Amino acid sequence: MRQLKIGTSWVRGVVGEALTPELVVNFACAFGTWCDGGPVVIGRDTRRSSAALRAATLAGLISAGCEVIDLGVAPTPLVSFAVREMGIAGGISITGSHNDTKWNALKFLGPDGALLNAVKSEELLDIYHASQFLLAPWDKLHPVDTNTEKLIDRYLEHLLSVLDVDAIRRRPTRIVVDFCNGTCAPIASRFLKELNCTLLPLNEEPSGEFAHPPAPSAVNMRQLASLMRCLQADFGAALNIDGDRIGFVTGEGVALSEEHTLPLTARIRLRRRPGPVVTNFSTSRMVEEVAAQYGQTVIRTAVGESHVIDQGLAEGAVLAGEGSGGVAVLPNSMTFDALLTLGFILEELAFSGESLASSASTLPQYFMRKRHLPCPPNLVYRVLDRFRALYSDSNPDCTDGLRLSWNDAWLHIRASNTEPILRIIAEAQTLQRVDELMEQAITYARRAVFGHVEV
Amino acid sequence: MPRQNSLKIGVSGVRGIVGDSLTPQLVASFAAAFGNYCGAGPILIGTDTRPSAEMIKQAVIAGLLSVGCTPVDVGVVPIPALMLHVREAGAFGGIGVTASHNPIEWNALKFIAADGIPLRPNQAAELTDLYHQGVYSRVSAQEMSEPRSDQSTLSRHRDAVISIVNERAIRERHFRVAVDCCNGSASIATPAFLRALGCDVVEINTDISKPFPRNPEPLPENIGALCEITRQSGAAIGFAQDADADRLAIVNEQGVPLGEDATVALAIYHWLRIQPGPVVVNSSTSRMVDDIARQHDCPVYRTAVGEVHVVERMLQTQAVIGGEGNGGVILPTVNPCRDSFVAMALVLEALATDGVSISQLRSRLSNYVMLRDRLRCEPRDIAPLLRLLRNRYQNEELDLTDGIKVLWENKWLQVRASSTEPIIRLVAEAPTEAEARSLLNEALEILAP
């Protein structure tokens, strides 16, 4: 199977047969054309294939007449900041993000520094499909600018300007950070030094071989969790490859689900600046209860960073995030930013004087189950239709697959953005209820999928 | 005006106009095809100084990485130095990003085989076939290698060229030498190369950040500035290179250009004294070469115009030297490709060991006058026109290696289709200008009455 997915604001695929240099050049040409040949910032992650994607991206952008500012190995939030700081046409972050090393992707950012929203993505795709690219003549081709030290300095200044630095500094903290061999270690060490924190780095060397799968889930934080006691740190954090997602481990070595990142950040953000919060349909209700404590509402959107941030900007939200551990503090950052999220958690702990464990223990208790079922791309939408018919009495929201919501629970069934699988997520106040919901959904799903598969 | 098709995929590589036909998509695909053709190993990439070099180079790197090759970026280098490096380093192949003497809006990929020689016609045809089939064996992310860079190309090449001449004899003369590098890749190599031979270098057009100051072909009409500076500075000799440093034109101490056909003749004159053996030149090259070879009883083989044809024949005949009348000298002892540095070294050695001036050296060779002309011609009209000519000269001695060459005792006329442009090229050589002119006029009368 050619594993290629083109979504809102990104093109993602398995390097090799699907994600070829020609395809990447075409997308870079399309993006350069969308930017009208203006300046574009690029950054890449530490994957080995990212050097190849960078070369193809450069070739395409230069040929469209863009002046390219190359940040080298850089987190996505830094690319976003650079676009805004320089006031330029757009940015491309070359990163497979939380996917494993087989995959890679281009994330496209618009002039506001946010991932392209649905409308802008459609414009980009129209250009891509029409293959009508700008082609600059030889005397309009620009050399690549790699002199970007100042941008990194300004990014750090920007992060610090959003935080109560004095409060954080007054409470020296020892943190273990698992970088998963990604892009963030150099910037994070400067950032934490400014905050008077002691950094104990783990998997900090940039490398195409990741120590573990990069999504900051409890399972992937086992190595970090097992080291906590002997390192005597206050808490631990795990970043994904391009620095947009973060998960946490308590000082006692308990890995928190990545679902905790958004509600924990919401507490300090809403205390300092009340406003709406945006998240997706698959995210835990914890954040709704935190928001309710501050008299704020939570708006739900389809799954995907570009959806939650686009909606967040439209609603004047102060926070947008997902259960995957990605959080954007609006309007200070226009993408999920793991370092800024870490800064907010430090500030929350400095403010409350609590440990991470006790802070997390006061979040409302929910039970969540996430399962998936292999489902070929040609079947997945037929299967979703079956579900919509099955649950038609429960008034499903069909924005992103289907989502059913009750007072004590919810169920979300959708096609994955990244893989040929059907995702089923359920959350309830009791373990028994969530297991019932999940069992029923899985049974229906199996029947629907296998009923369609021709033997 | 009808849109001219600017893309040329042929024996000499892939050439096109940037911003028009030579797109990054095409370049990435061709690089992937070439990577598949050479196998998953190191492939050297060198560029000339054109502003489009970076864009093309990145597309090449992307294509090579996708099929498991390791691109090695050697930066801006003269093409002969790149070819030598490919062979010496044991690379699987090389790609020169250079459009040679074409105008600046052009660029091209020149494909070099593992033996340091441009792809031979059969190899080029195989590569083109691979490209047209469009199925490349891509590697997965785990098998992908990392791009590398290497800065040793220039010094390797300098050492190799200097090792074949009497370095001390040249150094002792402390020649003052004027050079015009056309702001091409030679700019970063030639001054250092000549200083290594003890020369006092007077340089013009050696700034690679600037555009080509003149038409890159080292024809007499394009190198006026060098002639001027050679005369004014009291230099013993002036050298003009083309943009990728494979061709050389010589200016004498009075500032008079000797004509590009003198370059290969002088090099052959000198080298046959050291190592007599077979000589290969193309069919458009001056008869001076035959006169020189006759003195050493060495055979001269003639081929169709084009570096690859000459090189292929040289390998078959185990030639000791060869070249083309356009100023390209090929010395297999260094590397079987056109190399302006080899030409400079041989001419300087001749001056040093014989203790003569360049005009004295030139006067030892026979004198012919070579005249050229060209005729715009639709590709479909070329063959019928050549047939006309063939009928007209059917009673003369004909050489059909490349177009039609008519040979008389002391003069000749050649009419052939250009391999790069939709034109017919005419060349005539005779003892006097009047005779050469009348040969050309006669042919033009038949072709375009």
Chai-1 contact restraints between the chains, C-beta under 6 A:
chainA,res_idxA,chainB,res_idxB,connection_type,confidence,min_distance_angstrom,max_distance_angstrom,comment,restraint_id
A,V15,B,A141,contact,1.0,0.0,6.0,A-B,restraint_1
A,G16,B,R138,contact,1.0,0.0,6.0,A-B,restraint_2
A,G16,B,S140,contact,1.0,0.0,6.0,A-B,restraint_3
A,E17,B,R138,contact,1.0,0.0,6.0,A-B,restraint_4
A,P21,B,A28,contact,1.0,0.0,6.0,A-B,restraint_5
A,P21,B,A62,contact,1.0,0.0,6.0,A-B,restraint_6
A,P21,B,G63,contact,1.0,0.0,6.0,A-B,restraint_7
A,P21,B,S66,contact,1.0,0.0,6.0,A-B,restraint_8
A,E22,B,Q25,contact,1.0,0.0,6.0,A-B,restraint_9
A,E22,B,A28,contact,1.0,0.0,6.0,A-B,restraint_10
A,E22,B,S29,contact,1.0,0.0,6.0,A-B,restraint_11
A,V25,B,P24,contact,1.0,0.0,6.0,A-B,restraint_12
A,V25,B,Q25,contact,1.0,0.0,6.0,A-B,restraint_13
A,V25,B,A28,contact,1.0,0.0,6.0,A-B,restraint_14
A,R48,B,M144,contact,1.0,0.0,6.0,A-B,restraint_15
A,S49,B,A141,contact,1.0,0.0,6.0,A-B,restraint_16
A,S49,B,M144,contact,1.0,0.0,6.0,A-B,restraint_17
A,A51,B,E146,contact,1.0,0.0,6.0,A-B,restraint_18
A,A51,B,P147,contact,1.0,0.0,6.0,A-B,restraint_19
A,A52,B,A62,contact,1.0,0.0,6.0,A-B,restraint_20
A,A52,B,L65,contact,1.0,0.0,6.0,A-B,restraint_21
A,A55,B,Q58,contact,1.0,0.0,6.0,A-B,restraint_22
A,A55,B,I61,contact,1.0,0.0,6.0,A-B,restraint_23
A,A55,B,A62,contact,1.0,0.0,6.0,A-B,restraint_24
A,A56,B,A62,contact,1.0,0.0,6.0,A-B,restraint_25
A,L58,B,Q58,contact,1.0,0.0,6.0,A-B,restraint_26
A,A59,B,P24,contact,1.0,0.0,6.0,A-B,restraint_27
A,A59,B,M55,contact,1.0,0.0,6.0,A-B,restraint_28
A,A59,B,Q58,contact,1.0,0.0,6.0,A-B,restraint_29
A,A59,B,A59,contact,1.0,0.0,6.0,A-B,restraint_30
A,G60,B,P24,contact,1.0,0.0,6.0,A-B,restraint_31
A,I62,B,M55,contact,1.0,0.0,6.0,A-B,restraint_32
A,S63,B,P24,contact,1.0,0.0,6.0,A-B,restraint_33
A,S63,B,M55,contact,1.0,0.0,6.0,A-B,restraint_34
A,T101,B,A141,contact,1.0,0.0,6.0,A-B,restraint_35
A,K102,B,A141,contact,1.0,0.0,6.0,A-B,restraint_36
A,L135,B,G19,contact,1.0,0.0,6.0,A-B,restraint_37
A,A136,B,G19,contact,1.0,0.0,6.0,A-B,restraint_38
A,P137,B,G19,contact,1.0,0.0,6.0,A-B,restraint_39
A,W138,B,V18,contact,1.0,0.0,6.0,A-B,restraint_40
A,W138,B,P51,contact,1.0,0.0,6.0,A-B,restraint_41
A,W138,B,S52,contact,1.0,0.0,6.0,A-B,restraint_42
A,W138,B,E105,contact,1.0,0.0,6.0,A-B,restraint_43
A,L141,B,P51,contact,1.0,0.0,6.0,A-B,restraint_44
A,L141,B,S52,contact,1.0,0.0,6.0,A-B,restraint_45
A,L141,B,M55,contact,1.0,0.0,6.0,A-B,restraint_46
